[in-house]
Amino acid sequence: MVLSIRRLPASSVGFLNEEGFHKEAEALGKVKHRNLTVLRGYYAGPDVRLLVYDYMPNGNLATLLQEASHQDGHVLNWPMRHLIALGIARGIAFLHSVSMVHGDVKPQNVLFDADFEAHLSEFGLDRLTIVSPKASSSSTTIGTLGYVSPEATLTGQATREADVYSFGIVLLEILTGRKPVMFTEEEDIVKWVKKQLQRGQITELLEPGLLELDPESSESEEFLLGVKVGLLCTAPDPLDRPSMADIVFMLEGCRVGPDIPSSADPTALHSPA
């Protein structure tokens, strides 16, 4: 078995004693879902903390999207992009269902196994490095530039609504192939997508070579539904954003076919009726 070993920063070791680390690591190891990386083991010494995960041989989403942009989109067709988005959504929805938030949803934290199934990583690490709320402050940086929600930027607090916003940005990047850092504060990726929709310039949303969709085809309609889900996730008011369970339900409805895992799969999160 090939495993991946992560060494936590030395600066974080002093925040949590070995007994506390064991307790939190054991709890984190019980968080299991097909679209999350699973903590297989750990080591807690006086000066070093190690985490053991399954090795993900196909890299991360950021690299995959970059490769796709240089290969005329042949790496990632529409069905595959939809499956990736759905997998990420299911992973976040499961975290929320067990009262956890991610806090840093971005393409670099989406890893792929040998079958190119998406696994969300980097969740729960705050529990292994911070002993109490006193160790953090309201000025703590939450998330990554371009993906962090407006309210999280101000408060420094990780919330479910902030996770939804970050997922929305990732979803728009998956669909359009455009990174949020390519835009400015005056016109971010959300405003750009809205502008193209208002102008009816749907083809502008498509990365060149990514999707040569027939405007009259079902895939084109599915793509637009995915874009609209991304816009719902990035609503300025956190209260206007859907829950991740609802997002899973909407994304499952964006594409119906034999290549989509059934929502009845016992390892998948069930969406509420």
HELIX and SHEET records of a PDB file:
HELIX    1   1 ALA A   10  PHE A   15  5                                   6    
HELIX    2   2 GLU A   18  GLY A   29  1                                  12    
HELIX    3   3 LEU A   61  HIS A   70  1                                  10    
HELIX    4   4 TRP A   78  SER A   97  1                                  20    
HELIX    5   5 PRO A  107  ASN A  109  5                                   3    
HELIX    6   6 ASP A  126  THR A  129  1                                   4    
HELIX    7   7 PRO A  133  ALA A  135  5                                   3    
HELIX    8   8 PRO A  150  THR A  155  1                                   6    
HELIX    9   9 ARG A  160  THR A  176  1                                  17    
HELIX   10  10 PRO A  180  MET A  182  5                                   3    
HELIX   11  11 ILE A  189  ARG A  199  1                                  11    
HELIX   12  12 ILE A  202  LEU A  205  5                                   4    
HELIX   13  13 SER A  218  CYS A  233  1                                  16    
HELIX   14  14 PRO A  238  ASP A  240  5                                   3    
HELIX   15  15 MET A  244  CYS A  254  1                                  11    
SHEET    1   A 3 LEU A   3  ARG A   7  0                                        
SHEET    2   A 3 ARG A  49  ASP A  54 -1                                        
SHEET    3   A 3 LEU A  39  ALA A  44 -1                                        
SHEET    1   B 2 VAL A 110  PHE A 112  0                                        
SHEET    2   B 2 ALA A 118  LEU A 120 -1                                        
END                                                                             
